[in-house]
Amino acid sequence: MSAAAVLLLVALGVLGLALLLVTVRFVRGPSTLDRLVSLDAIVAVIMCGLMAHVALTGDSAIVPAVVAISLVGFLGSSTVARFVRRAQHDEHGAADRTDRGEDDR
């Protein structure tokens, strides 16, 4: 086994450990935003693992799947962040608007 293959296997091991730790944060995260950030990290670790697999095997058929996963992860995170912000704004927004003298639009 070449040195590059050993290095890639070590990288996959480290990514597996990172995935385990981020999954623990996802399960235990006290807030929705903690879970959102950990879900983004899970997606990033999975993409890195897939690309390490591509580097190890030389099979580039997975690359379009990695691009699709990154797009879905970005869109999902953006959508959830928008809904969380809207919920926080609705929860605290009415008092903030009256304090600043803004009207209800």
N, CA, C and O atoms as a MOPAC input file, in Angstrom:
PM7 MOZYME 1SCF
protein

 N      0.85400 1    -1.17200 1     0.00000 1
 C      0.00000 1     0.00000 1     0.00000 1
 C      0.89900 1     1.23300 1     0.00000 1
 O      1.87600 1     1.30400 1     0.74600 1
 N      0.56000 1     2.19100 1    -0.83600 1
 C      1.39500 1     3.37900 1    -0.96500 1
 C      1.15300 1     4.34400 1     0.19300 1
 O      0.18900 1     4.21700 1     0.94800 1
 N      2.05700 1     5.30700 1     0.30400 1
 C      1.95200 1     6.30000 1     1.37300 1
 C      0.70200 1     7.16300 1     1.19600 1
 O      0.07700 1     7.57100 1     2.17500 1
 N      0.34000 1     7.43900 1    -0.06900 1
 C     -0.85400 1     8.24500 1    -0.32900 1
 C     -2.11000 1     7.51000 1     0.12500 1
 O     -3.02500 1     8.12500 1     0.67300 1
 N     -2.15800 1     6.20800 1    -0.09800 1
 C     -3.31900 1     5.42900 1     0.32300 1
 C     -3.42700 1     5.38800 1     1.83900 1
 O     -4.52700 1     5.47800 1     2.38500 1
 N     -2.30900 1     5.25500 1     2.51800 1
 C     -2.31900 1     5.26400 1     3.98600 1
 C     -2.78900 1     6.62200 1     4.49800 1
 O     -3.57900 1     6.69700 1     5.43900 1
 N     -2.29900 1     7.69600 1     3.87300 1
 C     -2.70900 1     9.03900 1     4.26800 1
 C     -4.21000 1     9.24100 1     4.06700 1
 O     -4.88100 1     9.83400 1     4.91200 1
 N     -4.72700 1     8.75200 1     2.95800 1
 C     -6.16100 1     8.89100 1     2.70800 1
 C     -6.98200 1     8.05700 1     3.68700 1
 O     -8.05800 1     8.48300 1     4.10600 1
 N     -6.49700 1     6.88900 1     4.05300 1
 C     -7.20900 1     6.07500 1     5.03900 1
 C     -7.20200 1     6.74600 1     6.41500 1
 O     -8.19200 1     6.68400 1     7.14400 1
 N     -6.09900 1     7.37700 1     6.76100 1
 C     -6.04900 1     8.12500 1     8.01800 1
 C     -7.02500 1     9.29900 1     7.96700 1
 O     -7.71600 1     9.58000 1     8.94600 1
 N     -7.08000 1     9.98000 1     6.82400 1
 C     -8.02300 1    11.09400 1     6.66200 1
 C     -9.46000 1    10.60400 1     6.80900 1
 O    -10.27900 1    11.27300 1     7.43900 1
 N     -9.77300 1     9.44700 1     6.23600 1
 C    -11.12300 1     8.89700 1     6.39400 1
 C    -11.42000 1     8.55200 1     7.85400 1
 O    -12.55000 1     8.72200 1     8.31200 1
 N    -10.42600 1     8.07400 1     8.57600 1
 C    -10.61600 1     7.80600 1     9.99800 1
 C    -10.89000 1     9.06900 1    10.79400 1
 O    -11.76300 1     9.08400 1    11.66100 1
 N    -10.14600 1    10.12500 1    10.50300 1
 C    -10.35700 1    11.40600 1    11.18200 1
 C    -11.73700 1    11.97200 1    10.82900 1
 O    -12.42500 1    12.52400 1    11.68800 1
 N    -12.13100 1    11.83300 1     9.57100 1
 C    -13.46400 1    12.29600 1     9.17200 1
 C    -14.55700 1    11.49300 1     9.87200 1
 O    -15.59900 1    12.04200 1    10.22900 1
 N    -14.32700 1    10.20700 1    10.06600 1
 C    -15.29200 1     9.38800 1    10.80100 1
 C    -15.43000 1     9.84500 1    12.23600 1
 O    -16.54100 1     9.90400 1    12.76200 1
 N    -14.31500 1    10.17100 1    12.88300 1
 C    -14.35300 1    10.69100 1    14.24100 1
 C    -15.07300 1    12.03700 1    14.28400 1
 O    -15.87000 1    12.28800 1    15.18800 1
 N    -14.79300 1    12.89900 1    13.30900 1
 C    -15.47200 1    14.19800 1    13.24100 1
 C    -16.97500 1    14.00800 1    13.05200 1
 O    -17.77700 1    14.72800 1    13.64700 1
 N    -17.35000 1    13.03800 1    12.22400 1
 C    -18.77400 1    12.76700 1    12.01000 1
 C    -19.43700 1    12.30500 1    13.30200 1
 O    -20.56400 1    12.70000 1    13.59800 1
 N    -18.75200 1    11.48100 1    14.06100 1
 C    -19.29200 1    11.02100 1    15.34100 1
 C    -19.49200 1    12.18400 1    16.30400 1
 O    -20.54200 1    12.28900 1    16.93700 1
 N    -18.49900 1    13.05600 1    16.42300 1
 C    -18.60000 1    14.18900 1    17.33800 1
 C    -19.68500 1    15.18100 1    16.91900 1
 O    -20.41400 1    15.70300 1    17.76300 1
 N    -19.78900 1    15.43500 1    15.63100 1
 C    -20.80900 1    16.36900 1    15.15300 1
 C    -22.20300 1    15.76200 1    15.30900 1
 O    -23.16300 1    16.48400 1    15.57500 1
 N    -22.32100 1    14.46300 1    15.14800 1
 C    -23.61000 1    13.80400 1    15.35200 1
 C    -24.04500 1    13.91700 1    16.81300 1
 O    -25.22700 1    14.10900 1    17.09900 1
 N    -23.09600 1    13.79800 1    17.73000 1
 C    -23.42400 1    13.99300 1    19.15300 1
 C    -23.94400 1    15.40900 1    19.38300 1
 O    -24.91300 1    15.59600 1    20.11800 1
 N    -23.31600 1    16.40500 1    18.77000 1
 C    -23.78800 1    17.78900 1    18.91000 1
 C    -25.17400 1    17.94600 1    18.28800 1
 O    -26.00500 1    18.69100 1    18.80900 1
 N    -25.42700 1    17.26000 1    17.19300 1
 C    -26.73800 1    17.33100 1    16.55000 1
 C    -27.82000 1    16.77700 1    17.47200 1
 O    -28.90700 1    17.34600 1    17.56700 1
 N    -27.52800 1    15.67600 1    18.14600 1
 C    -28.51800 1    15.04800 1    19.02500 1
 C    -28.70200 1    15.86600 1    20.30300 1
 O    -29.83000 1    16.04100 1    20.76300 1
 N    -27.61000 1    16.36700 1    20.88100 1
 C    -27.66800 1    17.04800 1    22.16800 1
 C    -27.88000 1    18.54500 1    22.06200 1
 O    -28.18300 1    19.18900 1    23.06600 1
 N    -27.72900 1    19.12300 1    20.87000 1
 C    -27.76200 1    20.56900 1    20.71600 1
 C    -28.95800 1    21.21600 1    21.38400 1
 O    -30.09600 1    20.82000 1    21.13100 1
 N    -28.72000 1    22.20700 1    22.23600 1
 C    -29.84000 1    22.77200 1    22.98200 1
 C    -30.77500 1    23.62800 1    22.12700 1
 O    -31.94800 1    23.77800 1    22.47000 1
 N    -30.29000 1    24.18500 1    21.04000 1
 C    -31.16100 1    25.05400 1    20.24400 1
 C    -31.24800 1    24.55600 1    18.80500 1
 O    -30.47400 1    23.70600 1    18.36500 1
 N    -32.19500 1    25.10300 1    18.10900 1
 C    -32.39000 1    24.75900 1    16.70500 1
 C    -31.19000 1    25.19100 1    15.86800 1
 O    -30.77600 1    24.47700 1    14.95400 1
 N    -30.64000 1    26.34100 1    16.17600 1
 C    -29.49200 1    26.81600 1    15.40600 1
 C    -28.26000 1    25.94800 1    15.64600 1
 O    -27.46300 1    25.75100 1    14.72900 1
 N    -28.08800 1    25.42100 1    16.86900 1
 C    -26.98900 1    24.47600 1    17.10700 1
 C    -27.14900 1    23.24900 1    16.23100 1
 O    -26.18000 1    22.76100 1    15.64900 1
 N    -28.35800 1    22.76000 1    16.13900 1
 C    -28.62000 1    21.58500 1    15.30000 1
 C    -28.41400 1    21.91100 1    13.83100 1
 O    -27.92700 1    21.06900 1    13.07600 1
 N    -28.77300 1    23.11000 1    13.41700 1
 C    -28.58000 1    23.51100 1    12.02800 1
 C    -27.09900 1    23.56800 1    11.67000 1
 O    -26.69600 1    23.08100 1    10.61400 1
 N    -26.29900 1    24.15300 1    12.53200 1
 C    -24.86100 1    24.23300 1    12.27800 1
 C    -24.24800 1    22.83900 1    12.26100 1
 O    -23.39200 1    22.54800 1    11.42600 1
 N    -24.68100 1    21.97400 1    13.18100 1
 C    -24.12500 1    20.61800 1    13.19600 1
 C    -24.57500 1    19.83200 1    11.96800 1
 O    -23.82300 1    18.99800 1    11.46400 1
 N    -25.77700 1    20.08100 1    11.48300 1
 C    -26.22300 1    19.41900 1    10.25600 1
 C    -25.39200 1    19.87600 1     9.06000 1
 O    -25.06200 1    19.07100 1     8.19000 1
 N    -25.05600 1    21.15900 1     9.01500 1
 C    -24.15600 1    21.65300 1     7.96400 1
 C    -22.79700 1    20.97000 1     8.05400 1
 O    -22.20900 1    20.60000 1     7.03800 1
 N    -22.30900 1    20.80900 1     9.26800 1
 C    -21.01200 1    20.14800 1     9.45100 1
 C    -21.09200 1    18.68000 1     9.04700 1
 O    -20.14100 1    18.14600 1     8.47700 1
 N    -22.21300 1    18.02300 1     9.33600 1
 C    -22.39000 1    16.62600 1     8.92400 1
 C    -22.33500 1    16.51700 1     7.41000 1
 O    -21.67500 1    15.63000 1     6.86700 1
 N    -23.02700 1    17.41700 1     6.73200 1
 C    -23.01700 1    17.40700 1     5.26200 1
 C    -21.60100 1    17.64900 1     4.74200 1
 O    -21.16900 1    16.99100 1     3.79600 1
 N    -20.88000 1    18.58500 1     5.35100 1
 C    -19.51100 1    18.87100 1     4.91400 1
 C    -18.59200 1    17.67400 1     5.14000 1
 O    -17.76100 1    17.36300 1     4.28700 1
 N    -18.73200 1    17.00400 1     6.27600 1
 C    -17.89000 1    15.84100 1     6.55900 1
 C    -18.19700 1    14.70900 1     5.58300 1
 O    -17.28500 1    14.03200 1     5.11100 1
 N    -19.45900 1    14.50500 1     5.28400 1
 C    -19.83400 1    13.45700 1     4.32200 1
 C    -19.26300 1    13.77800 1     2.93700 1
 O    -18.76400 1    12.88700 1     2.24900 1
 N    -19.33700 1    15.03500 1     2.53300 1
 C    -18.77200 1    15.41100 1     1.23900 1
 C    -17.26000 1    15.20400 1     1.21600 1
 O    -16.71100 1    14.72600 1     0.22300 1
 N    -16.58900 1    15.56100 1     2.30300 1
 C    -15.13500 1    15.34300 1     2.37200 1
 C    -14.80600 1    13.85600 1     2.32700 1
 O    -13.83800 1    13.45000 1     1.68400 1
 N    -15.60500 1    13.05200 1     3.00500 1
 C    -15.39500 1    11.60600 1     2.96900 1
 C    -15.58900 1    11.03800 1     1.57900 1
 O    -14.82300 1    10.18100 1     1.13800 1
 N    -16.61100 1    11.51500 1     0.89000 1
 C    -16.83200 1    11.04800 1    -0.48200 1
 C    -15.69200 1    11.45800 1    -1.40100 1
 O    -15.27200 1    10.68000 1    -2.25700 1
 N    -15.19200 1    12.66600 1    -1.23200 1
 C    -14.08500 1    13.10400 1    -2.06900 1
 C    -12.79400 1    12.37400 1    -1.71800 1
 O    -11.96700 1    12.13600 1    -2.59900 1
 N    -12.60400 1    12.01800 1    -0.45900 1
 C    -11.44000 1    11.20000 1    -0.09600 1
 C    -11.55900 1     9.81900 1    -0.73100 1
 O    -10.56200 1     9.23900 1    -1.16200 1
 N    -12.77500 1     9.29900 1    -0.78700 1
 C    -12.99700 1     8.01600 1    -1.46000 1
 C    -12.66800 1     8.13300 1    -2.94800 1
 O    -12.05900 1     7.23400 1    -3.52700 1
 N    -13.07000 1     9.23500 1    -3.55600 1
 C    -12.74800 1     9.46100 1    -4.96700 1
 C    -11.23100 1     9.51000 1    -5.15000 1
 O    -10.70000 1     8.92900 1    -6.09700 1
 N    -10.53700 1    10.19900 1    -4.25200 1
 C     -9.08200 1    10.28300 1    -4.35700 1
 C     -8.42300 1     8.92000 1    -4.14600 1
 O     -7.40100 1     8.61700 1    -4.76200 1
 N     -9.00600 1     8.10700 1    -3.28000 1
 C     -8.43700 1     6.79400 1    -2.98700 1
 C     -8.64500 1     5.81500 1    -4.13400 1
 O     -7.74000 1     5.06100 1    -4.49100 1
 N     -9.85600 1     5.83200 1    -4.71300 1
 C    -10.17400 1     4.85700 1    -5.75100 1
 C     -9.93700 1     5.36800 1    -7.17100 1
 O     -9.74600 1     4.57000 1    -8.08900 1
 N     -9.94700 1     6.67400 1    -7.35900 1
 C     -9.79600 1     7.23000 1    -8.69600 1
 C    -11.08500 1     7.21600 1    -9.49500 1
 O    -11.08400 1     7.56500 1   -10.67500 1
 N    -12.17300 1     6.82300 1    -8.87600 1
 C    -13.47700 1     6.76300 1    -9.54100 1
 C    -14.18000 1     8.10500 1    -9.36600 1
 O    -14.57300 1     8.46100 1    -8.25500 1
 N    -14.33900 1     8.84300 1   -10.44900 1
 C    -14.91600 1    10.18500 1   -10.37000 1
 C    -16.42700 1    10.19700 1   -10.58900 1
 O    -17.00100 1    11.26800 1   -10.78100 1
 N    -17.07300 1     9.06400 1   -10.56800 1
 C    -18.51700 1     9.02000 1   -10.78600 1
 C    -19.29500 1     9.63200 1    -9.61700 1
 O    -20.46400 1     9.98400 1    -9.77400 1
 N    -18.66100 1     9.76100 1    -8.45500 1
 C    -19.33100 1    10.28300 1    -7.26900 1
 C    -19.34900 1    11.81000 1    -7.24600 1
 O    -20.14300 1    12.40200 1    -6.51500 1
 N    -18.50300 1    12.44800 1    -8.02000 1
 C    -18.36300 1    13.90200 1    -7.97500 1
 C    -19.68200 1    14.62900 1    -8.23800 1
 O    -19.98000 1    15.57700 1    -7.51200 1
 N    -20.49100 1    14.24300 1    -9.23100 1
 C    -21.78900 1    14.92600 1    -9.38600 1
 C    -22.70100 1    14.76600 1    -8.16500 1
 O    -23.47600 1    15.67000 1    -7.85100 1
 N    -22.61700 1    13.63900 1    -7.48400 1
 C    -23.41000 1    13.45200 1    -6.26000 1
 C    -22.94200 1    14.40100 1    -5.16700 1
 O    -23.76000 1    14.92400 1    -4.41200 1
 N    -21.64400 1    14.62800 1    -5.07500 1
 C    -21.11000 1    15.56200 1    -4.07800 1
 C    -21.60100 1    16.97800 1    -4.37300 1
 O    -21.95900 1    17.71500 1    -3.45400 1
 N    -21.61900 1    17.35500 1    -5.63400 1
 C    -22.12100 1    18.67800 1    -6.01700 1
 C    -23.60800 1    18.79700 1    -5.66000 1
 O    -24.04400 1    19.82400 1    -5.13900 1
 N    -24.37400 1    17.75700 1    -5.93700 1
 C    -25.80600 1    17.78100 1    -5.60500 1
 C    -26.02100 1    17.84400 1    -4.09500 1
 O    -26.90200 1    18.56800 1    -3.63100 1
 N    -25.23500 1    17.10300 1    -3.32500 1
 C    -25.35500 1    17.13500 1    -1.86500 1
 C    -25.02400 1    18.52200 1    -1.33100 1
 O    -25.69300 1    19.01500 1    -0.42300 1
 N    -24.00200 1    19.14800 1    -1.88600 1
 C    -23.64000 1    20.49000 1    -1.41200 1
 C    -24.74100 1    21.49300 1    -1.72100 1
 O    -25.02000 1    22.37200 1    -0.90500 1
 N    -25.36800 1    21.37700 1    -2.87800 1
 C    -26.46100 1    22.28400 1    -3.23400 1
 C    -27.65900 1    22.07700 1    -2.32400 1
 O    -28.23800 1    23.04600 1    -1.83200 1
 N    -28.03400 1    20.83400 1    -2.09600 1
 C    -29.16900 1    20.54200 1    -1.21800 1
 C    -28.87300 1    20.99000 1     0.20900 1
 O    -29.75000 1    21.53500 1     0.87900 1
 N    -27.65300 1    20.76700 1     0.67700 1
 C    -27.27300 1    21.21000 1     2.01400 1
 C    -27.35100 1    22.71800 1     2.16100 1
 O    -27.84500 1    23.22200 1     3.16900 1
 N    -26.86800 1    23.44100 1     1.16300 1
 C    -26.92600 1    24.90200 1     1.20700 1
 C    -28.36700 1    25.39900 1     1.19700 1
 O    -28.73700 1    26.25300 1     2.00200 1
 N    -29.17300 1    24.86900 1     0.29400 1
 C    -30.56000 1    25.31600 1     0.21800 1
 C    -31.33400 1    24.96900 1     1.48800 1
 O    -32.13400 1    25.77200 1     1.97000 1
 N    -31.10000 1    23.79300 1     2.01900 1
 C    -31.77800 1    23.40000 1     3.25200 1
 C    -31.38600 1    24.27900 1     4.42100 1
 O    -32.24500 1    24.70100 1     5.19500 1
 N    -30.11000 1    24.55700 1     4.55700 1
 C    -29.64000 1    25.40700 1     5.64900 1
 C    -30.17500 1    26.82700 1     5.51700 1
 O    -30.58600 1    27.43600 1     6.50500 1
 N    -30.16900 1    27.34400 1     4.31300 1
 C    -30.69000 1    28.69200 1     4.09300 1
 C    -32.17000 1    28.77400 1     4.42200 1
 O    -32.62600 1    29.74900 1     5.01900 1
 N    -32.91300 1    27.75900 1     4.03800 1
 C    -34.34400 1    27.74600 1     4.30400 1
 C    -34.63800 1    27.66000 1     5.79500 1
 O    -35.47000 1    28.40900 1     6.30600 1
 N    -33.96700 1    26.76200 1     6.49000 1
 C    -34.19500 1    26.61900 1     7.93100 1
 C    -33.77700 1    27.88500 1     8.66200 1
 O    -34.48200 1    28.32900 1     9.56900 1
 N    -32.64700 1    28.47700 1     8.29000 1
 C    -32.19600 1    29.70800 1     8.93400 1
 C    -33.20400 1    30.83300 1     8.71500 1
 O    -33.43900 1    31.64400 1     9.61100 1
 N    -33.78900 1    30.87900 1     7.54300 1
 C    -34.79100 1    31.91200 1     7.27200 1
 C    -36.03300 1    31.72300 1     8.13700 1
 O    -36.57100 1    32.69400 1     8.66900 1
 N    -36.49000 1    30.48800 1     8.28000 1
 C    -37.66300 1    30.23100 1     9.10500 1
 C    -37.38000 1    30.48900 1    10.58500 1
 O    -38.23800 1    31.00300 1    11.30200 1
 N    -36.17500 1    30.13200 1    11.04200 1
 C    -35.82400 1    30.39300 1    12.44100 1
 C    -35.76900 1    31.89400 1    12.68400 1
 O    -36.25800 1    32.37600 1    13.70600 1
 N    -35.18700 1    32.62300 1    11.76800 1
 C    -35.11800 1    34.07900 1    11.92000 1
 C    -36.50800 1    34.68900 1    11.90600 1
 O    -36.80000 1    35.59200 1    12.68900 1
 N    -37.36100 1    34.20200 1    11.02600 1
 C    -38.72800 1    34.72100 1    10.96900 1
 C    -39.47600 1    34.41700 1    12.26200 1
 O    -40.22400 1    35.26200 1    12.75300 1
 N    -39.28500 1    33.22500 1    12.81900 1
 C    -39.94500 1    32.86600 1    14.07200 1
 C    -39.43800 1    33.73400 1    15.22200 1
 O    -40.22400 1    34.17000 1    16.06300 1
 N    -38.13500 1    33.98600 1    15.26100 1
 C    -37.58900 1    34.84900 1    16.30100 1
 C    -38.05600 1    36.28100 1    16.11800 1
 O    -38.30500 1    36.98600 1    17.09600 1
 N    -38.17500 1    36.71100 1    14.87900 1
 C    -38.63500 1    38.06600 1    14.59500 1
 C    -40.09500 1    38.21500 1    15.00800 1
 O    -40.47200 1    39.23300 1    15.59000 1
 N    -40.91500 1    37.21600 1    14.71500 1
 C    -42.32000 1    37.26900 1    15.10400 1
 C    -42.47400 1    37.23400 1    16.61800 1
 O    -43.38100 1    37.85600 1    17.17100 1
 N    -41.58600 1    36.50800 1    17.28100 1
 C    -41.65100 1    36.38800 1    18.73400 1
 C    -41.25800 1    37.68700 1    19.42200 1
 O    -41.88100 1    38.08600 1    20.40600 1
 N    -40.22400 1    38.34700 1    18.90700 1
 C    -39.70000 1    39.55200 1    19.54400 1
 C    -39.94600 1    40.80900 1    18.70700 1
 O    -39.66000 1    41.91600 1    19.16300 1
 N    -40.46100 1    40.65600 1    17.51300 1
 C    -40.53900 1    41.77000 1    16.57800 1
 C    -41.50400 1    42.86000 1    16.96200 1
 O    -41.19400 1    44.03600 1    16.77000 1
 N    -42.66400 1    42.52400 1    17.49700 1
 C    -43.67000 1    43.54100 1    17.79800 1
 C    -43.15500 1    44.51200 1    18.84400 1
 O    -43.36200 1    45.71800 1    18.70400 1
 N    -42.49800 1    44.03600 1    19.87600 1
 C    -41.96300 1    44.91800 1    20.91100 1
 C    -40.81500 1    45.75800 1    20.35900 1
 O    -40.68800 1    46.93200 1    20.70500 1
 N    -39.98400 1    45.17200 1    19.51100 1
 C    -38.85700 1    45.91000 1    18.95000 1
 C    -39.32100 1    47.03000 1    18.02700 1
 O    -38.74500 1    48.11800 1    18.03000 1
 N    -40.35700 1    46.76900 1    17.23900 1
 C    -40.83400 1    47.79000 1    16.30800 1
 C    -41.42400 1    48.97500 1    17.05300 1
 O    -41.20600 1    50.12100 1    16.65800 1
 N    -42.16800 1    48.72000 1    18.12400 1
 C    -42.77100 1    49.83200 1    18.85600 1
 C    -41.71000 1    50.62600 1    19.59800 1
 O    -41.85300 1    51.83700 1    19.76400 1
 N    -40.63700 1    49.96200 1    20.05300 1
 C    -39.55500 1    50.67100 1    20.72500 1
 C    -38.82600 1    51.59900 1    19.76900 1
 O    -38.36300 1    52.66500 1    20.17500 1
 N    -38.71900 1    51.21400 1    18.52700 1
 C    -37.99500 1    52.01900 1    17.54600 1
 C    -38.90900 1    53.00700 1    16.82700 1
 O    -38.43800 1    53.80400 1    16.01600 1
 N    -40.19500 1    52.96600 1    17.11000 1
 C    -41.12500 1    53.87600 1    16.47700 1
 C    -41.54600 1    53.47600 1    15.09000 1
 O    -42.05400 1    54.30700 1    14.33700 1
 N    -41.34700 1    52.20200 1    14.72300 1
 C    -41.74600 1    51.73900 1    13.40700 1
 C    -43.21100 1    51.34900 1    13.41500 1
 O    -43.75100 1    50.90600 1    14.42800 1
 N    -43.84100 1    51.52200 1    12.26500 1
 C    -45.24700 1    51.12800 1    12.16400 1
 C    -45.36400 1    49.65200 1    11.78900 1
 O    -44.37800 1    49.01400 1    11.42100 1
 N    -46.55400 1    49.13200 1    11.88300 1
 C    -46.81300 1    47.72400 1    11.56500 1
 C    -47.06500 1    47.60400 1    10.07100 1
 O    -48.09300 1    48.07100 1     9.58100 1
 N    -46.15800 1    46.99400 1     9.35000 1
 C    -46.33900 1    46.84400 1     7.89500 1
 C    -46.57700 1    45.43700 1     7.54900 1
 O    -46.75200 1    45.11100 1     6.37500 1

